[in-house]
Each structure stands twice: as structure tokens, then as C-alpha cells.
């Protein structure tokens, strides 16, 4: 399992990383990023095919998401992410 994290096959949520570093390792999160180049300025690239981003359903979903109160958006995101991990 550790190898999956090392290779990037599994990712750790930033909140989990924060809790892990502060409560268990007792170091600052920045410790993990020492020596890395600064992040690129500008927009983040999304690895989603363009035709999926232009679909009517995707646009409706994004518009509805931004109509949600900002303090509730995180809960909605967590719900959607948990649904993608669940197999029926």
C-alpha cells in the first residue's frame, strides 16, 4: 500500500496530510514540500476530455454547485468523491 502512495497511484487528501503531520509527526506540512520548485502560476490543468466538459449535464452540475452556500460545498464534494469510490 505504501508503494501506491509513493508512486502516486493513491493520493492523500490535504486535510488528512495536515492532521497526520500536525498530530502524529508534529511537523509543519511544508516539510513535505521542501526542495520542490514553486507552483506554476495560472490555471490548473484538468485531465478531462473537452467533450465531457462541454456537455449539458456537466455545465448544469457546475452551475448548481456554485449556487450552494460556500460553507456547504466541501460536504457536497466529499459526497461526490465518496460515490466515485463506491461500487454497487
C-alpha positions in Angstrom: 0.0 0.0 0.0 2.8 2.4 0.8 4.2 1.9 -2.7 0.9 3.1 -4.2 1.3 6.4 -2.3 5.0 6.7 -3.3 4.2 6.2 -7.0 1.2 8.5 -6.9 -1.4 5.7 -7.6 -3.2 6.7 -4.4 -3.4 10.2 -3.1 -3.7 11.6 0.3 -6.3 14.3 1.0 -4.6 17.6 2.0 -6.7 17.7 5.2 -5.5 14.2 6.1 -1.9 15.2 5.4 -2.4 18.2 7.6 -3.8 16.1 10.5 -1.1 13.5 10.1 1.7 16.0 10.1 0.5 18.1 13.0 -0.9 15.4 15.3 1.4 12.4 14.7 4.6 13.7 13.2 4.5 17.1 14.9 6.0 18.8 11.8 4.7 21.5 9.5 3.1 20.4 6.3 5.7 22.5 4.4 8.3 19.9 5.4 6.9 17.6 2.7 7.4 20.2 0.1 10.9 21.4 0.9 13.2 21.5 -2.1 10.3 21.4 -4.6 10.1 24.1 -7.3 7.4 26.8 -6.7 4.0 26.0 -8.1 3.3 27.4 -11.6 1.3 30.5 -11.8 -2.0 30.5 -13.6 -4.7 27.9 -14.0 -4.5 24.2 -13.1 -4.7 21.8 -15.9 -7.7 19.4 -15.8 -7.3 15.9 -17.3 -10.8 15.6 -18.6 -11.7 15.3 -22.2 -13.1 18.5 -23.6 -16.3 17.0 -24.9 -17.2 15.9 -21.3 -16.7 19.5 -20.0 -19.0 20.9 -22.7 -21.9 18.5 -22.0 -25.2 20.0 -20.8 -25.1 17.8 -17.7 -21.6 18.9 -16.7 -22.5 22.6 -17.1 -25.7 22.2 -15.1 -23.7 20.4 -12.4 -21.1 23.1 -12.1 -23.7 25.9 -12.1 -25.7 24.1 -9.3 -22.5 23.6 -7.3 -21.8 27.3 -7.3 -25.3 28.1 -6.2 -24.6 26.1 -3.0 -23.5 28.1 0.0 -19.7 28.1 0.2 -19.6 26.5 3.6 -21.6 23.5 2.3 -19.6 23.0 -0.9 -17.0 20.9 0.8 -19.6 18.5 2.1 -21.0 18.1 -1.5 -17.6 17.5 -2.9 -16.9 14.8 -0.2 -20.2 13.2 -1.0 -19.5 13.0 -4.8 -15.9 11.7 -4.2 -17.2 9.0 -1.9 -19.8 8.0 -4.5 -17.0 7.5 -7.1 -15.2 5.1 -4.7 -18.3 3.1 -4.0 -19.0 0.2 -6.3 -22.6 -1.2 -6.4 
